[in-house]
Amino acid sequence: MVRTTVSLLALISALAGCAAQTDGAGRMPSDPAPAGTRPGLSTPGSSATSASDAAPASSPAPAAGAAVPGHTAGADLRACYDGKCRLTLAEPVGFWVDPRFGVTWLSISFDRHSVRVVATGPGVRSQATFGPGALSSVNGIGIRAVSLSASRAVLHLSPAR
């Protein structure tokens, strides 16, 4: 009995060490958000801001541990969940989007020459790279690079369909 318990505890410890990285709620960034929620991520000290064209979301803020390492988000990227917002970025961001777009997660990075958007979801990955002033679309989300520099990107997102 003792040997079985020790073996079981060792197995549980080993499996816990092999767990995949999740968003703090047990979901992978490519998993859809729970129905009726508008999840967002935040990392203290981030300098991204957003202004939605619609009323702000009324969903509660995520738990302090909900940020996914490597994905930073600023002021309220939950406003982008419906694919409609304006972003001013100083660093790469990642955030949830409505599954109706066929993807559930957008990652946006930039440099002075281009913006790179990667959209992922269950079994799908789509991406676009475009320059200043350009309009691109990723899975039905239109993205316009309003302005672009080495340290800042201003983007406007709107549903393309």
C-alpha positions as CSV (number, residue, x, y, z in Angstrom):
1,M,0.0,0.0,0.0
2,V,2.8,2.4,0.9
3,R,4.7,1.6,-2.3
4,T,1.5,2.2,-4.4
5,T,0.9,5.6,-2.7
6,V,4.6,6.7,-3.2
7,S,4.5,5.5,-6.9
8,L,1.2,7.4,-7.5
9,L,2.6,10.6,-5.9
10,A,5.7,10.3,-8.0
11,L,3.6,9.9,-11.2
12,I,1.4,12.9,-10.3
13,S,4.5,15.1,-9.6
14,A,6.0,14.1,-13.0
15,L,2.9,14.8,-14.9
16,A,2.5,18.2,-13.2
17,G,6.0,19.1,-14.3
18,C,5.0,18.3,-17.9
19,A,1.8,20.3,-18.0
20,A,1.4,22.6,-21.0
21,Q,1.5,26.4,-20.5
22,T,-2.1,27.7,-20.0
23,D,-3.7,31.1,-19.4
24,G,-4.2,30.5,-15.7
25,A,-7.7,29.3,-16.2
26,G,-6.5,26.0,-17.7
27,R,-7.0,27.0,-21.3
28,M,-4.3,27.2,-24.0
29,P,-4.2,30.5,-25.9
30,S,-5.7,28.7,-28.9
31,D,-8.7,27.4,-26.9
32,P,-12.0,29.3,-27.2
33,A,-13.1,31.5,-24.3
34,P,-16.0,30.3,-22.2
35,A,-19.4,31.3,-23.6
36,G,-20.6,34.7,-22.4
37,T,-17.2,36.0,-21.5
38,R,-14.9,38.5,-23.1
39,P,-11.5,37.5,-21.8
40,G,-8.4,39.7,-21.9
41,L,-5.0,39.5,-20.5
42,S,-2.9,42.0,-18.7
43,T,0.6,42.2,-17.6
44,P,1.7,44.9,-15.1
45,G,3.9,47.5,-16.7
46,S,2.7,47.0,-20.3
47,S,2.2,50.0,-22.4
48,A,-0.5,49.0,-24.9
49,T,-3.7,51.0,-24.9
50,S,-7.0,50.4,-26.7
51,A,-10.1,52.5,-27.3
52,S,-13.2,50.6,-28.4
53,D,-15.7,52.1,-30.8
54,A,-18.4,50.3,-28.8
55,A,-19.3,50.6,-25.1
56,P,-16.7,49.0,-22.7
57,A,-17.2,45.3,-21.8
58,S,-18.9,44.7,-18.6
59,S,-17.1,41.4,-17.8
60,P,-14.9,41.2,-14.8
61,A,-11.1,41.7,-15.1
62,P,-9.1,38.5,-15.3
63,A,-7.3,37.2,-12.2
64,A,-3.9,38.6,-11.6
65,G,-2.3,35.3,-12.6
66,A,-4.2,35.0,-15.9
67,A,-1.4,36.4,-18.1
68,V,0.3,34.0,-20.4
69,P,4.1,34.6,-20.4
70,G,5.2,36.0,-23.7
71,H,1.8,37.6,-24.3
72,T,1.5,41.1,-23.0
73,A,-1.5,43.3,-23.0
74,G,-2.3,46.7,-21.8
75,A,-5.1,48.9,-20.9
76,D,-8.2,46.8,-22.0
77,L,-7.6,44.5,-24.9
78,R,-10.9,42.9,-24.0
79,A,-12.4,45.7,-26.0
80,C,-10.9,44.0,-29.1
81,Y,-12.7,40.8,-28.5
82,D,-15.4,41.7,-31.1
83,G,-12.8,42.6,-33.6
84,K,-13.5,46.3,-33.4
85,C,-11.0,48.6,-31.6
86,R,-8.1,51.0,-31.9
87,L,-4.8,50.0,-30.5
88,T,-1.7,52.0,-29.7
89,L,1.1,49.5,-29.1
90,A,4.6,50.0,-27.7
91,E,5.3,46.2,-27.6
92,P,3.9,43.0,-28.9
93,V,0.4,41.9,-27.7
94,G,-1.8,38.9,-27.7
95,F,-5.5,38.7,-26.9
96,W,-8.6,36.6,-27.3
97,V,-11.1,37.3,-30.1
98,D,-14.6,36.0,-30.7
99,P,-14.6,32.4,-32.1
100,R,-17.0,33.6,-34.8
101,F,-13.9,34.7,-36.7
102,G,-12.7,31.1,-36.9
103,V,-9.8,31.9,-34.6
104,T,-9.7,32.7,-30.9
105,W,-6.3,34.4,-30.3
106,L,-4.5,37.3,-32.1
107,S,-0.8,38.0,-31.6
108,I,0.4,41.3,-33.0
109,S,4.0,42.4,-33.3
110,F,5.7,45.2,-35.2
111,D,8.9,47.0,-36.2
112,R,9.3,50.3,-38.1
113,H,8.7,48.5,-41.4
114,S,5.8,46.2,-40.8
115,V,3.1,44.8,-38.6
116,R,2.8,41.0,-38.2
117,V,-0.6,39.5,-37.1
118,V,-0.9,35.8,-36.3
119,A,-4.3,34.4,-35.6
120,T,-4.7,31.0,-34.1
121,G,-7.6,28.7,-33.0
122,P,-8.3,25.0,-32.7
123,G,-6.6,23.5,-35.7
124,V,-6.0,26.8,-37.5
125,R,-3.2,29.3,-37.9
126,S,-3.4,32.3,-40.2
127,Q,-1.1,35.3,-40.5
128,A,-0.5,38.6,-42.3
129,T,2.4,40.9,-42.6
130,F,1.9,44.4,-43.9
131,G,3.4,47.9,-43.9
132,P,2.4,51.4,-42.7
133,G,-0.9,52.7,-44.1
134,A,-1.9,49.3,-45.4
135,L,-5.1,47.5,-44.7
136,S,-5.0,43.7,-44.2
137,S,-7.4,41.0,-43.1
138,V,-6.9,37.9,-41.0
139,N,-9.9,35.6,-40.7
140,G,-12.5,38.3,-41.2
141,I,-10.7,40.9,-38.9
142,G,-9.6,43.9,-40.9
143,I,-6.4,45.6,-39.5
144,R,-5.2,49.0,-40.7
145,A,-1.8,50.3,-39.8
146,V,-2.7,53.9,-39.1
147,S,0.9,54.8,-38.1
148,L,4.1,52.8,-37.5
149,S,7.5,53.5,-36.1
150,A,10.2,51.4,-34.4
151,S,8.7,52.2,-30.9
152,R,5.0,52.6,-31.6
153,A,2.2,51.2,-33.8
154,V,-1.3,52.6,-34.1
155,L,-3.7,50.1,-35.5
156,H,-7.5,50.1,-36.2
157,L,-9.3,46.7,-36.1
158,S,-12.8,46.2,-37.5
159,P,-14.7,43.2,-38.7
160,A,-14.2,42.7,-42.4
161,R,-17.4,40.8,-42.9
